[in-house]
Amino acid sequence: MIHVECFPLGELQANCYLACDKEQGIALLVDPGESSPALVNRIRSRVGDGLQYILLTHGHFDHIGGVASMKSAFPQARIVIGTADADYPQLGDKNLAYHFGGMVEPFIPDCLVNDKDTLPFGTYTIQVLSTPGHTKGGVCYRLDDHLFTGDTLISGTTGRTDFPTGSIVDMMHSMAKLAQVEGNPTVYCGHGDITTMDDERAYNYFLRKYIYDDLS
Protein backbone atom coordinates (compact mmCIF):
# COMPACT_ATOMS: atom_id res chain seq x y z
CA MET A 1 0.00 0.00 0.00
CA ILE A 2 1.22 3.49 -0.88
CA HIS A 3 1.52 5.96 1.98
CA VAL A 4 2.07 9.64 1.17
CA GLU A 5 3.51 12.31 3.48
CA CYS A 6 3.77 16.04 2.81
CA PHE A 7 6.78 18.20 3.71
CA PRO A 8 6.44 21.94 2.94
CA LEU A 9 9.99 23.15 2.24
CA GLY A 10 11.82 26.38 1.55
CA GLU A 11 10.98 30.05 1.65
CA LEU A 12 7.82 29.54 -0.42
CA GLN A 13 6.76 26.40 1.48
CA ALA A 14 6.36 24.33 -1.68
CA ASN A 15 4.96 20.90 -0.96
CA CYS A 16 7.37 18.01 -1.23
CA TYR A 17 5.81 14.56 -1.10
CA LEU A 18 7.27 11.26 0.02
CA ALA A 19 5.38 8.23 -1.26
CA CYS A 20 6.42 4.93 0.30
CA ASP A 21 5.48 1.29 0.01
CA LYS A 22 7.09 -0.19 3.11
CA GLU A 23 6.09 -3.74 2.15
CA GLN A 24 8.13 -3.46 -1.05
CA GLY A 25 10.78 -1.28 0.60
CA ILE A 26 10.56 1.42 -2.06
CA ALA A 27 9.80 5.13 -2.17
CA LEU A 28 9.69 8.13 -4.44
CA LEU A 29 10.09 11.80 -3.70
CA VAL A 30 8.19 14.56 -5.51
CA ASP A 31 9.57 18.11 -5.80
CA PRO A 32 12.20 18.46 -3.05
CA GLY A 33 12.51 22.24 -3.03
CA GLU A 34 15.16 22.53 -0.34
CA SER A 35 17.91 20.46 1.22
CA SER A 36 16.48 18.72 4.28
CA PRO A 37 18.51 16.38 6.52
CA ALA A 38 15.31 15.61 8.42
CA LEU A 39 13.69 14.39 5.20
CA VAL A 40 16.73 12.27 4.36
CA ASN A 41 16.44 10.67 7.79
CA ARG A 42 12.72 10.13 7.30
CA ILE A 43 13.31 8.33 4.00
CA ARG A 44 15.97 6.11 5.54
CA SER A 45 13.72 5.27 8.48
CA ARG A 46 10.94 4.26 6.10
CA VAL A 47 12.74 2.38 3.31
CA GLY A 48 16.48 2.52 3.95
CA ASP A 49 18.16 3.13 0.61
CA GLY A 50 14.99 2.25 -1.32
CA LEU A 51 14.37 5.68 -2.83
CA GLN A 52 13.82 4.93 -6.52
CA TYR A 53 12.81 8.27 -8.02
CA ILE A 54 13.02 11.99 -7.51
CA LEU A 55 10.06 13.14 -9.58
CA LEU A 56 9.90 16.79 -10.62
CA THR A 57 6.62 18.30 -11.76
CA HIS A 58 8.44 21.31 -13.23
CA GLY A 59 11.72 23.17 -13.02
CA HIS A 60 11.15 26.14 -10.71
CA PHE A 61 13.65 26.66 -7.89
CA ASP A 62 11.14 26.14 -5.09
CA HIS A 63 10.50 22.62 -6.40
CA ILE A 64 14.03 21.56 -7.38
CA GLY A 65 16.30 23.35 -4.89
CA GLY A 66 16.98 20.20 -2.86
CA VAL A 67 17.43 17.76 -5.73
CA ALA A 68 21.24 17.80 -5.83
CA SER A 69 21.52 17.08 -2.11
CA MET A 70 18.91 14.31 -2.32
CA LYS A 71 20.76 12.74 -5.24
CA SER A 72 23.96 12.85 -3.20
CA ALA A 73 22.22 11.08 -0.31
CA PHE A 74 20.47 8.56 -2.57
CA PRO A 75 22.62 8.17 -5.72
CA GLN A 76 20.52 5.26 -6.96
CA ALA A 77 17.40 7.48 -7.22
CA ARG A 78 16.60 8.56 -10.77
CA ILE A 79 15.84 12.25 -11.29
CA VAL A 80 12.83 12.61 -13.60
CA ILE A 81 11.59 15.81 -15.27
CA GLY A 82 9.51 16.81 -18.28
CA THR A 83 11.55 17.07 -21.48
CA ALA A 84 10.83 20.76 -22.09
CA ASP A 85 12.07 21.67 -18.59
CA ALA A 86 15.31 19.69 -18.89
CA ASP A 87 17.55 22.78 -18.87
CA TYR A 88 15.89 24.49 -15.88
CA PRO A 89 18.31 23.03 -13.30
CA GLN A 90 21.22 24.83 -15.00
CA LEU A 91 19.52 28.18 -15.73
CA GLY A 92 18.77 30.48 -12.82
CA ASP A 93 16.81 32.89 -14.99
CA LYS A 94 14.40 30.15 -16.07
CA ASN A 95 14.12 28.36 -12.74
CA LEU A 96 13.54 31.80 -11.14
CA ALA A 97 16.24 31.43 -8.48
CA TYR A 98 17.98 34.59 -9.70
CA HIS A 99 14.75 36.56 -9.40
CA PHE A 100 14.37 35.55 -5.74
CA GLY A 101 17.99 36.18 -4.79
CA GLY A 102 18.92 32.52 -4.50
CA MET A 103 20.48 29.72 -6.47
CA VAL A 104 19.90 26.10 -7.37
CA GLU A 105 22.80 23.66 -7.22
CA PRO A 106 22.84 22.41 -10.84
CA PHE A 107 22.11 18.79 -11.61
CA ILE A 108 21.49 16.66 -14.67
CA PRO A 109 18.22 14.71 -14.89
CA ASP A 110 18.49 10.95 -15.36
CA CYS A 111 15.22 10.61 -17.24
CA LEU A 112 13.19 12.98 -19.42
CA VAL A 113 9.50 12.18 -19.76
CA ASN A 114 6.64 13.13 -22.04
CA ASP A 115 2.89 12.61 -22.14
CA LYS A 116 1.73 9.01 -21.58
CA ASP A 117 5.17 7.76 -20.56
CA THR A 118 5.24 5.24 -17.73
CA LEU A 119 7.76 4.38 -15.04
CA PRO A 120 7.89 1.11 -13.10
CA PHE A 121 7.56 1.35 -9.33
CA GLY A 122 7.56 -2.09 -7.77
CA THR A 123 4.21 -3.68 -8.58
CA TYR A 124 2.83 -0.26 -9.53
CA THR A 125 3.16 1.91 -12.63
CA ILE A 126 3.67 5.67 -12.57
CA GLN A 127 1.78 7.41 -15.37
CA VAL A 128 3.01 10.72 -16.78
CA LEU A 129 0.60 13.42 -17.96
CA SER A 130 2.03 16.37 -19.85
CA THR A 131 0.41 19.51 -18.39
CA PRO A 132 2.13 22.66 -19.69
CA GLY A 133 0.94 26.09 -18.67
CA HIS A 134 2.91 26.96 -15.55
CA THR A 135 6.03 25.93 -17.47
CA LYS A 136 6.32 24.39 -20.92
CA GLY A 137 7.56 21.09 -19.51
CA GLY A 138 5.15 20.79 -16.60
CA VAL A 139 3.95 17.26 -15.90
CA CYS A 140 1.72 15.46 -13.43
CA TYR A 141 2.37 11.97 -12.09
CA ARG A 142 -0.31 9.43 -11.26
CA LEU A 143 0.53 6.54 -8.93
CA ASP A 144 -2.48 4.32 -8.29
CA ASP A 145 -5.06 6.67 -6.71
CA HIS A 146 -2.53 9.44 -6.03
CA LEU A 147 -2.06 12.34 -8.46
CA PHE A 148 0.84 14.77 -8.01
CA THR A 149 0.03 17.98 -9.87
CA GLY A 150 2.77 20.44 -8.88
CA ASP A 151 1.79 23.99 -9.83
CA THR A 152 -0.61 22.96 -12.59
CA LEU A 153 -3.65 22.18 -10.45
CA ILE A 154 -3.77 23.87 -7.06
CA SER A 155 -6.78 23.39 -4.81
CA GLY A 156 -9.51 25.68 -6.13
CA THR A 157 -7.40 27.26 -8.85
CA THR A 158 -4.42 26.82 -11.19
CA GLY A 159 -0.78 27.84 -11.08
CA ARG A 160 0.48 31.13 -12.50
CA THR A 161 1.09 31.41 -16.22
CA ASP A 162 3.14 34.63 -16.35
CA PHE A 163 6.60 33.12 -15.79
CA PRO A 164 9.03 32.24 -18.63
CA THR A 165 7.54 29.52 -20.93
CA GLY A 166 4.18 29.80 -19.14
CA SER A 167 1.01 30.02 -21.22
CA ILE A 168 -2.60 30.58 -20.24
CA VAL A 169 -3.72 28.75 -23.39
CA ASP A 170 -1.57 25.74 -22.51
CA MET A 171 -2.91 25.86 -18.95
CA MET A 172 -6.51 25.75 -20.10
CA HIS A 173 -5.78 22.72 -22.26
CA SER A 174 -4.08 21.08 -19.29
CA MET A 175 -7.14 21.78 -17.14
CA ALA A 176 -9.30 20.15 -19.80
CA LYS A 177 -7.04 17.09 -19.70
CA LEU A 178 -7.13 16.84 -15.90
CA ALA A 179 -10.92 17.24 -15.89
CA GLN A 180 -11.09 13.96 -17.79
CA VAL A 181 -8.83 11.97 -15.46
CA GLU A 182 -10.49 8.69 -14.55
CA GLY A 183 -11.77 8.05 -11.05
CA ASN A 184 -11.31 10.23 -8.00
CA PRO A 185 -7.63 10.26 -7.14
CA THR A 186 -6.30 12.22 -4.21
CA VAL A 187 -4.62 15.34 -5.59
CA TYR A 188 -1.31 16.46 -4.11
CA CYS A 189 -0.72 20.07 -5.16
CA GLY A 190 2.54 21.99 -5.27
CA HIS A 191 1.26 24.56 -2.78
CA GLY A 192 -1.60 24.60 -0.33
CA ASP A 193 -4.00 21.85 0.61
CA ILE A 194 -4.37 18.27 -0.55
CA THR A 195 -7.67 17.78 -2.36
CA THR A 196 -9.52 15.24 -4.52
CA MET A 197 -10.36 15.27 -8.18
CA ASP A 198 -14.09 15.08 -7.49
CA ASP A 199 -13.89 18.15 -5.25
CA GLU A 200 -11.95 20.02 -7.92
CA ARG A 201 -14.45 19.03 -10.59
CA ALA A 202 -17.24 20.31 -8.35
CA TYR A 203 -15.69 23.53 -7.03
CA ASN A 204 -12.70 24.55 -9.15
CA TYR A 205 -13.97 26.86 -11.89
CA PHE A 206 -11.02 26.11 -14.14
CA LEU A 207 -11.86 22.40 -14.15
CA ARG A 208 -15.64 22.77 -14.18
CA LYS A 209 -15.43 24.94 -17.28
CA TYR A 210 -13.88 22.12 -19.31
CA ILE A 211 -15.38 18.93 -17.96
CA TYR A 212 -17.54 18.56 -21.05
CA ASP A 213 -15.43 20.59 -23.47
CA ASP A 214 -13.28 19.03 -26.14
CA LEU A 215 -10.29 21.27 -26.85
CA SER A 216 -8.27 18.74 -28.83
N, C-alpha and C positions, 0 to 999 in steps of 0.2 A: 504494500500500500504506500502511496506517495503522501508524504507529509511536508507541508510548505510553511516556512517561517519568513517573516518580514523583518528587515533590518534597515531603517532609514539611515542614510549615511551622508556625510559631507555638509557643506554650508547650506545647500539647497534641500537637504533632507530627501534626496531621491531614494526611492524604495529599491533595496536590493533583496532578492529572494533566494532562499536556500531550499531546494526541493530534494528530499532524501527518500530513499527506500532502504530502510535499515535491514530488512530481510535479505535483500540482494547486496547490501553493503556498497551502494552507489549513491551519488549525489550530483546535482548540477547547481550552478550559481548563475543568477540572472542579474546583470547590470551592477557589478561592484563599483560604486562611484568613488570610494575612498579606501585607502589602506586601513585594515582593521585587524590587529592581532587577536582581538576578542572573537571575530568571525572565523579566523583561521582555527582558533582553538575549538570553536563550536563545531566546525566541520570535522575536525579530527576526532572529537568526542562522539560524533554521530556515525561516521563511516571510515575513520582512519585516513588512509590515503586514497579513498574511493571516489574522489571528485573527478568526474569524467568530462564535464564541459563547463566553460565559462561562456554563457550565452549573452550576447549583446543585442538589445533591441534597436539601438542606433548609436551614433558615434559622439554624442555630446559629452563634455568633460565630466558632468555630474553623474554620468552613468558608466564611464570607463576609467575614471581616475585611479581606481584600485586594481586594475587588471594586471599591470606589470608585477605588483607585489604578490598577487594571488597566484600568478603563473610561477613566480619564483618559489612559493611555498608548495605548490602542487604542479610540478613540471609536466606530469602526465595529462593534465587537463587540457582539452582542446579549446582554444579561443575561437568563437564563432561569431560572425557579423555579416550583415547584408552586403552583397557585392558592391553596391554603389556607395557604401560608407567605408570601404576598405582603407582609404587613405586618411580618414579622420584621426586615427591615433598618432599620426606624424605631423598633423597640421593644426597648430593652435588657433589659427584664425577660423578654421571650419569647425573644430570641436568646441569653440567659444571660450577656451581657457584664457586666451589672451585678453578677451573682453571683460573677464571677471578678475583679472589680476593674478591668475594662477598659471599652472602648467600641468600637463599630463606626461608622465614618463612614457616615452614612445614604446610601442610593441608591435609585433607583426602577427596578424591573425593566422590561425592554423587552417581555418576553413571558411570559405565564402559561400553564402547560401542565397538562393533565389526562391521565388514563389513555387510552392508545392514540393520543395525538397523535403527529405526526411532524414532523421538521424536516429540510429539505434541507441536505446537506453535500457539495458537489461532486457526484460521481457516486454518493454514498452517501445513505442515509436514516437519521436518528437516530430511534429508537423510544422513546417515553416509557411507562414502567410506573408507575402510581400504587402506592406502597408505604407507606402510613401505618403508624404504630406508634411510631417514634422521635419524629416530629412528625406532625401531621395532614396536612401537605402534602408529606411525603417522597415522592420519586420516584427511580426508577432510569432510566438511559439506556443503550440498547443501540445500538452502532455496529458493524455487521458482527459479528465474533466477539469483541467487547469489551463487557463489561457493567460499568457504573459504579454501585455500589450504595450509596455513602455510608455512613451508619450504620444502614442496614437490615440488610444481610447483612455480617457481619464474619467472617473466616475462623474456622470452628469454632463460631460463636455468632451472636447477634444484637446489635443496639444496645440501649441502655437504653430503658425505657418509662416512667420515673418523672419525666420532665421535663414542663413545661406542654404540653398537647395530645397527650402520648404516651398510648399505650393498648396493653396487652398483648394484648387481643383483636384489635385492628387488626394488631398485629405478627404474630400467628399466621396471620391471613388472608393477610398479605403473604408470609409464608414459604411458605404453600401455593401462592400464585401463582408465586413464584420456583422452587419445586420442579418446576413444569411448563414452565419455559422450554425452548424447543427447542434441541437441540444441546448443545455443551460449550464455551460461551464462557469466555474468561478473565475472572475476576472481580476488579475493582479496588475494594477496600474503602476506607472512609473512614479507618480506622486499621488498623495492622498489615500483615500479609503479603498479597500478591497470591495468588490461588488459582484454582481452576477450578470450574465448576459440577458436573462429575462428582465431584470430590473432596468438595465440600460435600454432594452427595447421598449419598455413601458414608459420610462421617464426621461431618457436622454433625447432631446430634440434632434440631435444630429444623426442618431440612429433611427428614430421613429420616422423621420422624413423619407428614409430610403428603404424601409423594410419591403415595400412592394414595388420599388422602382427598379428598372433595369438600365444601368448606365453603361453596359458593355458595348 
